[in-house]
Amino acid sequence: MKIAVIVVRTLVGLLLLFGSVAYFFKLFPQPELHGDIKTFMLGVNATGYLMDFIKGTELVCGLAFITGRFVTLANVVIFPVAINIVLFHVFLDPTGIGGGAFLLLGVLFLAWYHRKNYESLFIAKSF
């Protein structure tokens, strides 16, 4: 099981690292967008910061997964991003769901493996 965790952690980290590096260094041309996808991306880009923030988060979490340091924290931080990637593809672009589905399943697998680290987050404490 430990080898599977290392493999999944490394693949998830490489996926996040590749996506963020490709975005920041503009390694691939931007495809022409149409319809709802174009509207969505215009809104994200109109903020002026959101896409850079998301890709920066992916970069930091990808490095955490690859190095094996702060994996529990990186899992918590990247989980909402993974959910949004999958939901984007479910509702706007179903053909590209593969990478997002792998990311979400990988993050869920790592969360399950490290579930003992999350126990304190779910303890209701009275004041």
URMOMO-V593666 format. One record per residue. N is the residue number from 1. RES is the residue in one small letter. SS is DSSP state (helix for helix, strand for strand, loop for the rest). PSI is psi in whole degrees, 0 to 359 (999 if undefined). BURIAL is I if it has 24 or more other C-alpha atoms within 12 Angstrom, else O. Layout:
# URMOMO-V593666
<<N:RES:SS:PSI:BURIAL> <N:RES:SS:PSI:BURIAL>>
This chain:
# URMOMO-V593666
<<1:m:loop:325:O> <2:k:helix:323:O> <3:i:helix:320:O> <4:a:helix:320:O> <5:v:helix:317:I> <6:i:helix:318:O> <7:v:helix:311:O> <8:v:helix:316:I> <9:r:helix:317:I> <10:t:helix:317:I> <11:l:helix:317:I> <12:v:helix:317:I> <13:g:helix:318:I> <14:l:helix:321:I> <15:l:helix:314:I> <16:l:helix:317:I> <17:l:helix:316:I> <18:f:helix:314:I> <19:g:helix:319:I> <20:s:helix:319:I> <21:v:helix:318:I> <22:a:helix:324:O> <23:y:helix:309:O> <24:f:helix:326:O> <25:f:loop:4:O> <26:k:loop:56:O> <27:l:loop:338:O> <28:f:loop:146:O> <29:p:loop:146:O> <30:q:loop:125:O> <31:p:loop:154:O> <32:e:loop:129:O> <33:l:loop:150:O> <34:h:loop:155:O> <35:g:helix:224:O> <36:d:helix:328:O> <37:i:helix:318:O> <38:k:helix:316:O> <39:t:helix:315:O> <40:f:helix:311:O> <41:m:helix:328:O> <42:l:helix:321:O> <43:g:helix:316:O> <44:v:helix:315:O> <45:n:helix:334:O> <46:a:helix:336:O> <47:t:loop:330:O> <48:g:loop:350:O> <49:y:loop:337:O> <50:l:helix:313:O> <51:m:helix:320:O> <52:d:helix:320:O> <53:f:helix:316:O> <54:i:helix:313:I> <55:k:helix:327:I> <56:g:helix:320:I> <57:t:helix:317:I> <58:e:helix:320:I> <59:l:helix:310:I> <60:v:helix:315:I> <61:c:helix:322:I> <62:g:helix:317:I> <63:l:helix:323:I> <64:a:helix:317:I> <65:f:helix:317:I> <66:i:helix:317:I> <67:t:helix:340:O> <68:g:loop:9:I> <69:r:loop:139:O> <70:f:loop:36:O> <71:v:helix:320:I> <72:t:helix:315:I> <73:l:helix:316:I> <74:a:helix:324:I> <75:n:helix:317:I> <76:v:helix:319:I> <77:v:helix:319:I> <78:i:helix:344:I> <79:f:helix:312:I> <80:p:helix:328:O> <81:v:helix:316:I> <82:a:helix:318:I> <83:i:helix:315:I> <84:n:helix:326:O> <85:i:helix:314:I> <86:v:helix:315:I> <87:l:helix:324:O> <88:f:helix:314:O> <89:h:helix:327:O> <90:v:helix:315:O> <91:f:helix:333:O> <92:l:loop:326:O> <93:d:loop:74:O> <94:p:helix:338:O> <95:t:helix:336:O> <96:g:helix:24:O> <97:i:helix:346:O> <98:g:helix:307:O> <99:g:helix:318:I> <100:g:helix:321:I> <101:a:helix:318:I> <102:f:helix:317:I> <103:l:helix:311:I> <104:l:helix:315:I> <105:l:helix:321:I> <106:g:helix:316:I> <107:v:helix:318:I> <108:l:helix:320:I> <109:f:helix:314:I> <110:l:helix:323:I> <111:a:helix:320:I> <112:w:helix:317:O> <113:y:helix:321:O> <114:h:loop:24:O> <115:r:helix:331:O> <116:k:helix:329:O> <117:n:helix:341:O> <118:y:helix:357:O> <119:e:helix:319:O> <120:s:helix:340:O> <121:l:helix:338:O> <122:f:helix:18:O> <123:i:loop:121:O> <124:a:loop:119:O> <125:k:loop:137:O> <126:s:loop:149:O> <127:f:loop:999:O>>
